[in-house]
Amino acid sequence: MPSVQLKNPLEALESLFSKGERELYRDREVVYYPGVASDSLFYIESGHVKISHLDTSGKRLVLGLRGPGELVGEGALMGEERRRHLVQTLGDTLLVRLDRELVASWMRRHPEASSYFLRWLYEKIVELEELLVDLAFRDIQSRLSRKLLQLSQEFGVRTEDGVLIGCRLTHKDLAEMIASARENTTLALNRLEQEGIVDKGRYRIVVKNEESLKRKCQMG
């Protein structure tokens, strides 16, 4: 087990991830629904997933996106009996399914790995806290700007035009991430494009001016 500080704490669990069953999911395919048995975790080998809370009215709030090198479904290891969220892919995604008992047994044999898992889990808790603060105190333009900046930092690919957000996102996806109507999100995104801060296309967003986007984050 490495003693150095890892950029992604889950790198310390790589030998565990090789023991699961690899499964390919197509774009927008559901990995699991709320209410189904929570008996496994998924390691994301490639692609991206979004985690959503479903309201009884059918509305969604995206709680987070996760990409290569991360886990989803970790509640299965924390005593969750039934899934609480909807998990869906963004683009073709390769997942490694890990049985809950297999992971628990491996953790018992490698107790030093627990600290790395808990460090990663803490990072996810911080992300949720930041989402709550945004929803409570920031307007739509500021929430969108912060979300685009976060996505560009987590999943960005540098190109000649700027930082390409490396996952397939619709305006509806973005609206669900910032708790806004799709129409209002589109208006806010169009404003950023008109100001030369982003460039957008079908499933494609490029951040052209990171400094201007950071300033937008402070305005709401």
LINHUJO-V988643 format. One line per field, one symbol per residue. phi: phi as a letter, one per 20 degrees, with the letter a starting at -180 (. if undefined). Layout:
phi = ???
This chain:
phi = .fdefefdgfgfdgffffeedfcedegmfeebdfnfgecbdceeebnbcddcedffeofccferdccgnddbnfggednfecfdcedcecngcdddecfgffffffffecgffgfffffffffffffffffffgfecdeffffffffffffffecfcfcfeqdefebfceffgffffdlcfgffffffffffffemecccbflccdeecffffffffeee
